[in-house]
Amino acid sequence: MFDSFPGGTSERLDRPTYHADLGRIYSSGIGFLNKLERGQHFKERGFPSWEAFAGGDWERALSLADERREEYAREIRRASEMGVRHRRLRVVEFPVTPYVQWELYVLRVRVDVGDAIKVIDARDISSIERNRPVPEVVVLGDVVMYEVVYDEDGNAAGANRYTDGSLIQETNAGFDELYECGEEFHDFFDREIVPLAPPRVSGAPSGSRGSR
């Protein structure tokens, strides 16, 4: 699974170019978007909920996340109107990192308004990851695929853009297989995340991952 990915030919895009390219192709009739998230530590400077989380204000972080509910609902409605099916799979390592604990609360809001998100335990894909982690990737139909890249500090730094049809097909097949094995979001969230104490973090560092 994902065996051809490391040898694929790509074009490196900086962050603004990546977002512009993704937006253009997203609106071109792609049919579906698959998103696989693997990293456990990121920074999202400029996202109010993350800023509150990184500053140690957990209750405000959750409140600010919930305030995005209508924005996320509009996003899902727009995707439906355009005929674009969204699916996201979040890989989670144990013990759960503070970032992922926070992110899953944000994703819960998205799930509540109709986003199709599943979770998979990293231990369940250890055989797949013997040589390398599964890719952090966004796939737009059978048209284009982006491997999201970050700097050493966890800040969003753009993406590697792939257009090889066979590679995209193989990656989508791998995603489909993992997504099928994924756990329903609320089942995982209620069992593994709700019982956790608020994460202990302090001091909001600089940097950015991108839009949730």
C-alpha positions as CSV (number, residue, x, y, z in Angstrom):
1,M,0.0,0.0,0.0
2,F,1.4,3.4,-1.1
3,D,4.5,1.5,-2.3
4,S,4.9,3.8,-5.4
5,F,4.4,7.0,-3.5
6,P,8.0,7.7,-2.5
7,G,9.2,7.3,-6.1
8,G,6.6,9.5,-7.6
9,T,7.4,12.6,-9.6
10,S,6.1,15.9,-8.1
11,E,6.3,19.6,-8.3
12,R,7.0,21.6,-5.2
13,L,4.5,24.4,-4.5
14,D,4.8,27.0,-1.8
15,R,1.9,27.5,0.5
16,P,0.0,30.3,-1.4
17,T,0.5,28.5,-4.7
18,Y,-0.7,25.2,-3.2
19,H,-3.9,26.8,-1.8
20,A,-4.6,28.6,-5.1
21,D,-4.1,25.4,-7.2
22,L,-6.2,23.3,-4.9
23,G,-9.0,25.9,-5.0
24,R,-8.9,26.0,-8.8
25,I,-9.0,22.3,-9.3
26,Y,-11.5,21.7,-6.5
27,S,-14.0,23.8,-8.5
28,S,-13.4,21.9,-11.8
29,G,-15.7,18.9,-11.2
30,I,-13.4,16.5,-9.4
31,G,-16.1,14.3,-7.8
32,F,-14.4,13.6,-4.5
33,L,-11.7,14.7,-2.1
34,N,-9.8,12.2,0.1
35,K,-7.6,13.5,2.9
36,L,-5.3,11.4,4.9
37,E,-3.7,13.0,8.0
38,R,-0.8,11.3,9.7
39,G,1.3,13.9,11.6
40,Q,0.8,14.2,15.4
41,H,2.4,17.6,16.0
42,F,1.5,20.8,14.1
43,K,1.2,24.5,14.6
44,E,-1.8,26.5,13.4
45,R,-0.9,30.2,14.0
46,G,-3.8,32.5,13.2
47,F,-6.5,29.9,13.9
48,P,-8.1,31.3,17.1
49,S,-9.0,27.9,18.6
50,W,-5.4,26.7,18.2
51,E,-4.0,29.9,19.6
52,A,-6.1,29.5,22.7
53,F,-5.1,25.8,23.0
54,A,-1.4,26.6,22.6
55,G,-1.8,29.4,25.2
56,G,-3.2,27.0,27.7
57,D,-6.8,28.1,27.6
58,W,-8.5,24.8,26.9
59,E,-12.1,25.9,27.6
60,R,-11.7,28.9,25.2
61,A,-10.1,26.7,22.6
62,L,-13.2,24.4,22.6
63,S,-15.6,27.4,22.6
64,L,-13.8,29.0,19.6
65,A,-13.8,25.6,17.8
66,D,-17.6,25.4,18.1
67,E,-18.0,28.9,16.8
68,R,-16.8,27.6,13.4
69,R,-19.8,25.3,13.2
70,E,-21.8,27.4,10.6
71,E,-18.7,28.0,8.5
72,Y,-18.1,24.2,8.3
73,A,-21.7,23.6,7.5
74,R,-21.5,26.1,4.6
75,E,-18.4,24.3,3.4
76,I,-20.2,20.9,3.4
77,R,-23.3,22.4,1.7
78,R,-21.1,23.9,-1.0
79,A,-19.3,20.6,-1.6
80,S,-22.7,18.8,-1.8
81,E,-24.0,21.4,-4.3
82,M,-20.8,20.9,-6.4
83,G,-21.1,17.1,-6.3
84,V,-17.8,16.7,-4.3
85,R,-17.8,13.9,-1.7
86,H,-15.4,14.6,1.2
87,R,-13.7,11.9,3.2
88,R,-11.0,12.3,5.8
89,L,-9.1,9.7,7.8
90,R,-7.2,10.7,10.9
91,V,-4.3,8.4,12.1
92,V,-3.9,8.7,15.9
93,E,-0.9,7.5,17.9
94,F,-1.0,6.6,21.5
95,P,-0.6,8.2,23.9
96,V,-2.6,10.9,22.2
97,T,-0.6,14.1,21.7
98,P,-2.0,17.4,22.9
99,Y,-2.3,18.6,19.3
100,V,-4.3,15.6,18.2
101,Q,-6.5,15.8,21.3
102,W,-7.3,19.4,20.4
103,E,-7.7,18.7,16.7
104,L,-10.2,15.9,17.3
105,Y,-12.5,18.4,19.2
106,V,-12.3,20.6,16.1
107,L,-13.1,17.6,13.8
108,R,-16.0,16.7,16.0
109,V,-17.6,20.0,15.1
110,R,-17.1,19.1,11.4
111,V,-18.6,15.6,11.9
112,D,-21.6,17.1,13.6
113,V,-22.4,19.2,10.5
114,G,-22.0,16.2,8.1
115,D,-18.3,15.8,7.3
116,A,-17.3,12.2,6.7
117,I,-14.4,11.6,9.1
118,K,-13.0,8.4,10.5
119,V,-10.2,7.6,12.8
120,I,-7.6,4.8,12.7
121,D,-5.2,3.7,15.5
122,A,-1.6,3.9,14.3
123,R,-1.0,0.5,15.9
124,D,-3.4,-1.0,13.4
125,I,-1.4,0.1,10.4
126,S,2.1,-0.8,11.9
127,S,2.6,-3.5,9.2
128,I,1.9,-0.9,6.5
129,E,4.3,1.5,8.1
130,R,7.3,-0.8,8.5
131,N,9.4,1.3,6.2
132,R,7.7,4.7,6.3
133,P,4.6,6.4,7.5
134,V,1.6,6.6,5.3
135,P,1.6,9.9,3.4
136,E,0.0,13.1,4.6
137,V,-2.0,13.7,1.4
138,V,-5.0,15.4,-0.2
139,V,-6.3,13.8,-3.3
140,L,-8.7,15.6,-5.6
141,G,-10.6,13.0,-7.6
142,D,-8.3,11.3,-10.2
143,V,-6.9,14.7,-11.2
144,V,-4.2,15.8,-8.8
145,M,-2.7,14.8,-5.4
146,Y,-0.9,16.9,-2.9
147,E,1.5,15.7,-0.3
148,V,1.3,18.4,2.4
149,V,4.8,19.3,3.7
150,Y,5.9,21.1,6.8
151,D,9.1,22.6,8.1
152,E,11.0,21.2,11.0
153,D,9.0,23.3,13.5
154,G,5.6,21.9,12.3
155,N,4.6,24.9,10.2
156,A,2.8,24.5,6.9
157,A,5.3,24.9,4.0
158,G,3.3,24.1,0.9
159,A,2.9,20.8,-0.9
160,N,4.4,18.4,-3.4
161,R,2.0,18.2,-6.4
162,Y,1.5,14.9,-8.2
163,T,-0.4,14.4,-11.5
164,D,0.6,10.8,-12.5
165,G,-2.7,9.0,-13.0
166,S,-1.5,5.6,-11.9
167,L,0.0,6.9,-8.8
168,I,-3.1,8.8,-7.9
169,Q,-5.2,5.7,-8.5
170,E,-2.9,3.6,-6.3
171,T,-3.1,6.2,-3.5
172,N,-6.8,6.5,-3.7
173,A,-7.0,2.7,-3.5
174,G,-4.8,2.7,-0.4
175,F,-7.0,5.4,1.1
176,D,-10.2,3.5,0.4
177,E,-8.8,0.4,2.1
178,L,-7.7,2.3,5.2
179,Y,-10.9,4.3,5.3
180,E,-12.9,1.1,5.3
181,C,-10.9,-0.1,8.3
182,G,-11.3,3.2,10.1
183,E,-13.5,3.6,13.2
184,E,-16.6,5.8,13.2
185,F,-15.5,9.2,14.6
186,H,-17.9,9.5,17.6
187,D,-17.2,5.9,18.7
188,F,-13.5,6.6,18.9
189,F,-13.9,10.1,20.3
190,D,-16.2,9.2,23.1
191,R,-14.0,6.2,24.2
192,E,-10.5,7.7,23.8
193,I,-10.8,11.5,23.8
194,V,-13.6,12.5,26.1
195,P,-12.1,10.9,29.2
196,L,-8.7,12.7,28.8
197,A,-7.8,15.6,31.0
198,P,-7.2,18.9,29.3
199,P,-3.7,18.9,27.7
200,R,-1.0,20.7,29.5
201,V,0.5,23.3,27.1
202,S,1.6,26.8,27.5
203,G,2.9,29.7,25.4
204,A,1.6,29.9,21.9
205,P,4.5,29.5,19.5
206,S,4.7,31.0,16.0
207,G,4.0,29.0,12.9
208,S,1.1,27.8,10.7
209,R,-0.4,24.6,9.4
210,G,-3.3,25.9,7.5
211,S,-7.1,25.9,7.5
212,R,-8.9,23.2,9.6
